[in-house]
């Protein structure tokens, strides 16, 4: 998603936060609404792809909990790299333009593009060497730790169901690694992943997971989902190629 897309908002109370490294960044309307509630230093620069000057504010991930308050309520957190909040204050175009004009324009020198290192997915060898297995194992440890902190009602229902779903997910990854035709196992693993994603959301909505914990878990789920999708496509191609020989 580029800056031109990030500056788009769907309502005058919408605040969109984008995860960029260890920081959360808000653009234009979102930056303005956040600055009306919190003391944040805005930055303004010309963005070629957006063909305009763009104002942003940012803050470290560790301070995210402080942003959520009665003035800023979370509306959506299904994407690990995007949080959508709702502001009690309504966006005012005239106030925004006046605020934006007072911010000095920052001249940004072009930097060399960063190298992108793709996450490779193994198709053989020990199952414990698979990146997707390691991501699942870390999430399983997280689930066991946090289940113990849930209230009694949820510990033996939601917590237990999360543990079971994560265990089944790991088993399906193990089975996929052992079987030549991995497609059915990967499909079941993807179903497990979506069930875990749903239950994590329930845990957050019911107050059993804090925002930071939920974001960590959702980031792991997103990584697992993408790796399983890529593995499934590769396995499908490999199976078809072998059938045609």
DAZI-V650750 format. One record per residue. N is the residue number from 1. RES is the residue in one letter. BURIAL is # if it has 9 or more other C-alpha atoms within 8 Angstrom, else .. D_LAST is the distance of its C-alpha to the last C-alpha in Angstrom with 1 decimal. Layout:
BEGIN
N	RES	BURIAL	D_LAST
N	RES	BURIAL	D_LAST
END
This chain:
BEGIN
1	X	.	40.6
2	X	.	43.1
3	X	#	46.9
4	X	.	47.3
5	X	.	45.5
6	X	.	47.3
7	X	#	50.7
8	X	.	50.1
9	X	#	51.9
10	X	.	51.9
11	X	.	55.5
12	X	.	58.7
13	X	#	58.5
14	X	#	54.9
15	X	#	54.3
16	X	#	50.8
17	X	#	50.0
18	X	#	47.0
19	X	#	45.8
20	X	.	45.7
21	X	.	45.3
22	X	.	48.2
23	X	#	50.2
24	X	#	50.4
25	X	#	51.3
26	X	#	52.9
27	X	#	53.2
28	X	#	56.1
29	X	#	57.2
30	X	#	55.8
31	X	#	57.5
32	X	#	60.8
33	X	#	60.8
34	X	#	60.0
35	X	#	62.8
36	X	.	65.3
37	X	.	64.8
38	X	.	63.9
39	X	.	65.1
40	X	#	62.1
41	X	.	62.3
42	X	#	60.6
43	X	#	59.0
44	X	#	58.7
45	X	#	56.6
46	X	#	55.3
47	X	#	51.6
48	X	.	50.2
49	X	.	47.3
50	X	.	49.8
51	X	.	52.4
52	X	.	55.2
53	X	#	56.9
54	X	#	55.4
55	X	#	57.2
56	X	#	55.5
57	X	#	56.7
58	X	#	54.9
59	X	#	55.4
60	X	#	53.7
61	X	.	51.5
62	X	.	54.0
63	X	.	56.6
64	X	#	54.5
65	X	.	56.4
66	X	.	59.6
67	X	.	58.3
68	X	#	57.9
69	X	.	61.4
70	X	.	63.2
71	X	#	63.0
72	X	#	59.2
73	X	#	57.3
74	X	#	53.5
75	X	.	51.8
76	X	.	48.1
77	X	#	46.1
78	X	.	42.6
79	X	#	41.3
80	X	#	41.7
81	X	.	42.5
82	X	#	44.9
83	X	#	48.1
84	X	#	50.0
85	X	#	53.7
86	X	#	56.6
87	X	#	59.8
88	X	.	63.2
89	X	.	64.4
90	X	.	63.4
91	X	#	62.2
92	X	.	65.0
93	X	.	64.0
94	X	.	67.4
95	X	.	67.7
96	X	#	64.2
97	X	.	65.0
98	X	.	68.2
99	X	#	66.5
100	X	#	63.7
101	X	.	66.3
102	X	.	68.0
103	X	#	65.0
104	X	.	64.9
105	X	.	61.9
106	X	.	59.7
107	X	.	58.4
108	X	.	54.9
109	X	.	53.7
110	X	.	50.1
111	X	.	48.0
112	X	.	44.9
113	X	.	41.8
114	X	.	40.7
115	X	.	37.4
116	X	.	34.9
117	X	.	33.0
118	X	.	30.0
119	X	.	29.5
120	X	.	26.3
121	X	#	24.5
122	X	.	23.1
123	X	.	19.9
124	X	.	20.9
125	X	.	24.0
126	X	.	27.2
127	X	#	27.5
128	X	.	31.0
129	X	#	29.6
130	X	#	27.9
131	X	#	30.0
132	X	#	29.7
133	X	#	30.9
134	X	#	33.8
135	X	#	34.8
136	X	#	34.7
137	X	#	36.8
138	X	.	39.4
139	X	#	39.6
140	X	#	40.1
141	X	.	42.9
142	X	#	44.4
143	X	#	44.3
144	X	#	46.1
145	X	.	48.7
146	X	#	49.4
147	X	#	49.4
148	X	.	52.3
149	X	.	54.3
150	X	#	53.8
151	X	.	56.8
152	X	.	57.0
153	X	.	55.9
154	X	#	52.6
155	X	#	52.0
156	X	.	51.3
157	X	.	49.4
158	X	#	47.7
159	X	#	47.5
160	X	#	46.1
161	X	.	43.6
162	X	#	42.4
163	X	#	42.1
164	X	.	40.1
165	X	#	37.7
166	X	#	37.1
167	X	#	36.6
168	X	#	34.0
169	X	#	32.3
170	X	#	32.1
171	X	.	30.8
172	X	#	28.0
173	X	#	27.0
174	X	#	27.2
175	X	#	25.1
176	X	#	22.4
177	X	#	22.4
178	X	.	22.1
179	X	.	19.3
180	X	.	15.6
181	X	.	15.5
182	X	#	18.5
183	X	#	19.0
184	X	.	21.7
185	X	#	23.7
186	X	#	23.7
187	X	#	24.9
188	X	#	27.7
189	X	#	28.5
190	X	#	29.0
191	X	.	31.3
192	X	#	33.3
193	X	#	33.6
194	X	.	35.1
195	X	#	37.5
196	X	#	38.7
197	X	#	39.2
198	X	.	41.3
199	X	#	43.4
200	X	#	44.1
201	X	#	45.5
202	X	.	47.7
203	X	#	48.9
204	X	#	50.0
205	X	.	51.6
206	X	.	53.5
207	X	.	54.8
208	X	#	52.9
209	X	#	51.1
210	X	.	52.7
211	X	.	51.3
212	X	.	50.2
213	X	.	48.5
214	X	#	46.7
215	X	#	45.5
216	X	#	44.2
217	X	#	42.3
218	X	#	41.0
219	X	#	39.7
220	X	#	37.8
221	X	#	36.4
222	X	#	35.3
223	X	#	33.6
224	X	#	31.8
225	X	#	30.7
226	X	.	29.3
227	X	#	27.4
228	X	#	25.9
229	X	#	24.9
230	X	#	23.2
231	X	#	21.4
232	X	#	20.3
233	X	.	18.9
234	X	.	17.0
235	X	#	15.7
236	X	#	14.7
237	X	.	12.7
238	X	.	11.0
239	X	#	10.3
240	X	.	8.9
241	X	.	6.6
242	X	.	5.3
243	X	.	5.6
244	X	.	3.8
245	X	.	0.0
END
